[in-house]
Each structure stands twice: as structure tokens, then as C-alpha cells.
Amino acid sequence: MADSSEAPDEVPGPDDELEARIKERAEERAWPDRRKSKLRRTISRWANSTDQHARELRQAVHESGLVAIAEAPDRTRVHLSGTLRTVTLRPRGGVPALEAELFDGSGAITLVWLGRRQINGIGPGRQLEVQGRIGVQDGVRVMYNPRYELRA
């Protein structure tokens, strides 16, 4: 006869067994998957040309002494530099307006030239320096009719 001072062995129920198996499998797989995913993330980050381009743009802005788009204050005159990602013709109030998205690695701003259908030299991929006042319209940072200088 069993001694009454010993605790009876608990028989695990079906839920406990399933939970234990799931936990055990997760622990077996956790370490190798974590290493692989971290390595893959690092390689992807290095190989991603968009991230590399953004790093190069941020460095160029920093070296030139200009303000980064993400740090530029609203409603003050600023001097920005970056690359045009998109250029579109979008009428505003029945007036033609050329819109371009300037990206410097830290952020993007929409440049709008009112009354213009096109500007020679303004196209996607072009390096540009702009001067103007930043405003916010519908939650988007915008600079209207900026002075611009084309870069190489």
C-alpha cells in the first residue's frame, strides 16, 4: 500500500500534454530560427538598395550642412536637398500644378509648382536643392513654388 505522505502523481490531461509538446517544439526551433532571421535581416538590410540609397542621401545632407527634411521646422524658410522620387501633373482648383516628392533619406516632402505643366530638368531620380517655406496640407508636408537648383 502506498504511503499517504507522498503526493499522488498527477496525470497530465490532454490539454497539458498538447501545451507541453507545443512549448517543447517552440524551444527546439527558437534558437536556430532566431539566428537565421537576424542574419537574414542583416543581409537584407545591407543588400537593400533603397536603404543604402537613403543612408547615402542622409550622409550627403549632413556633409553639406543643410537641414534634413525630417528635422526641418514648419512655417520657416529652409534650404533642403534630396532626390526626386516622383513627378506628377495634378491640377489644383482648375490650375495645372506640377508635384514632385523630394526624398533625402530622413523623410519626404511634396514640392508643388502652381501654374506649371512641366519644368525642364525636373524628373524622377534628379538631385535637387530647394528653398522655401514648409506648410502642411491634409497631413502632408508641402512646399509651394520653391526656388530650386538642379544638381548633378
BELWO-V127196 format. One record per residue. N is the residue number from 1. RES is the residue in one small letter. PHI is phi in whole degrees, -180 to 180 (* if undefined). PSI is psi in whole degrees, 0 to 359 (NA if undefined). D_CENTER is the distance of its C-alpha to the mean C-alpha in Angstrom with 1 decimal. Layout:
N:RES:PHI:PSI:D_CENTER / N:RES:PHI:PSI:D_CENTER
//
This chain:
1:m:*:144:71.0 / 2:a:-77:146:67.6 / 3:d:-70:133:67.5 / 4:s:-74:344:66.3 / 5:s:-76:339:64.5 / 6:e:-81:140:61.9 / 7:a:-75:138:58.9 / 8:p:-67:144:58.8 / 9:d:-66:133:56.1 / 10:e:-83:134:53.4 / 11:v:-94:119:52.8 / 12:p:-68:141:49.2 / 13:g:-83:174:48.5 / 14:p:-62:324:46.5 / 15:d:-68:320:43.4 / 16:d:-65:318:43.6 / 17:e:-64:316:44.1 / 18:l:-63:315:41.1 / 19:e:-63:320:38.9 / 20:a:-65:319:40.2 / 21:r:-65:318:39.6 / 22:i:-63:316:36.0 / 23:k:-64:318:35.4 / 24:e:-64:315:37.2 / 25:r:-65:321:35.2 / 26:a:-64:320:31.9 / 27:e:-68:323:33.1 / 28:e:-64:321:34.3 / 29:r:-89:340:31.0 / 30:a:-59:308:28.6 / 31:w:-65:307:29.0 / 32:p:-62:320:28.7 / 33:d:-65:321:25.8 / 34:r:-64:317:23.9 / 35:r:-64:315:24.7 / 36:k:-64:315:23.7 / 37:s:-66:323:20.4 / 38:k:-68:317:19.5 / 39:l:-63:316:20.8 / 40:r:-63:319:19.1 / 41:r:-62:318:15.7 / 42:t:-64:314:16.6 / 43:i:-64:317:17.9 / 44:s:-62:320:15.0 / 45:r:-64:317:12.6 / 46:w:-67:321:15.4 / 47:a:-82:341:16.0 / 48:n:-71:113:12.6 / 49:s:-68:332:13.2 / 50:t:-65:314:9.7 / 51:d:-64:320:8.8 / 52:q:-65:317:12.3 / 53:h:-62:318:12.0 / 54:a:-63:319:9.2 / 55:r:-63:317:11.6 / 56:e:-64:319:14.5 / 57:l:-65:316:13.4 / 58:r:-60:319:12.8 / 59:q:-65:318:16.2 / 60:a:-64:320:17.8 / 61:v:-65:317:17.0 / 62:h:-63:316:18.2 / 63:e:-67:328:21.3 / 64:s:-78:346:22.2 / 65:g:83:7:22.3 / 66:l:-83:167:20.3 / 67:v:-82:138:18.1 / 68:a:-74:147:14.3 / 69:i:-58:318:12.9 / 70:a:-64:333:11.3 / 71:e:-99:353:14.8 / 72:a:-69:130:16.9 / 73:p:-76:148:19.3 / 74:d:-75:153:20.2 / 75:r:64:19:23.7 / 76:t:-127:154:24.4 / 77:r:-73:127:24.9 / 78:v:-131:161:22.1 / 79:h:-121:115:21.8 / 80:l:-121:161:18.3 / 81:s:-142:149:17.5 / 82:g:174:196:15.0 / 83:t:-116:139:14.9 / 84:l:-78:124:15.5 / 85:r:-91:317:13.4 / 86:t:-136:151:15.7 / 87:v:-137:123:19.2 / 88:t:-137:155:21.1 / 89:l:-100:117:24.5 / 90:r:-137:109:24.4 / 91:p:-63:142:27.7 / 92:r:-126:113:27.7 / 93:g:62:37:31.0 / 94:g:81:358:32.8 / 95:v:-107:134:31.8 / 96:p:-64:144:29.7 / 97:a:-143:128:26.3 / 98:l:-93:122:24.1 / 99:e:-113:140:20.4 / 100:a:-139:145:17.7 / 101:e:-102:117:14.0 / 102:l:-96:128:13.6 / 103:f:-124:133:10.5 / 104:d:-122:13:11.2 / 105:g:96:333:8.4 / 106:s:-101:335:8.0 / 107:g:-177:183:7.5 / 108:a:-133:154:9.5 / 109:i:-140:147:13.0 / 110:t:-93:126:15.6 / 111:l:-101:133:18.8 / 112:v:-129:124:21.9 / 113:w:-108:110:25.3 / 114:l:-76:143:27.9 / 115:g:77:10:31.0 / 116:r:-117:135:29.5 / 117:r:-93:330:29.2 / 118:q:-160:158:28.1 / 119:i:-134:124:27.9 / 120:n:-59:132:29.0 / 121:g:93:344:26.5 / 122:i:-91:111:23.4 / 123:g:-158:164:21.6 / 124:p:-57:138:18.3 / 125:g:90:354:17.6 / 126:r:-82:137:19.8 / 127:q:-80:138:19.3 / 128:l:-147:144:20.1 / 129:e:-115:134:21.1 / 130:v:-130:153:21.6 / 131:q:-130:136:23.5 / 132:g:171:189:23.8 / 133:r:-107:133:23.3 / 134:i:-90:132:20.1 / 135:g:-124:174:20.8 / 136:v:-125:126:19.2 / 137:q:-130:121:20.3 / 138:d:56:37:19.6 / 139:g:80:5:16.6 / 140:v:-113:135:15.0 / 141:r:-76:130:15.4 / 142:v:-135:146:18.0 / 143:m:-127:118:20.3 / 144:y:-91:138:23.6 / 145:n:43:55:25.8 / 146:p:-73:153:24.2 / 147:r:-76:142:26.3 / 148:y:-138:156:24.7 / 149:e:-136:124:25.6 / 150:l:-76:138:24.8 / 151:r:-112:166:23.9 / 152:a:-63:NA:24.8
//
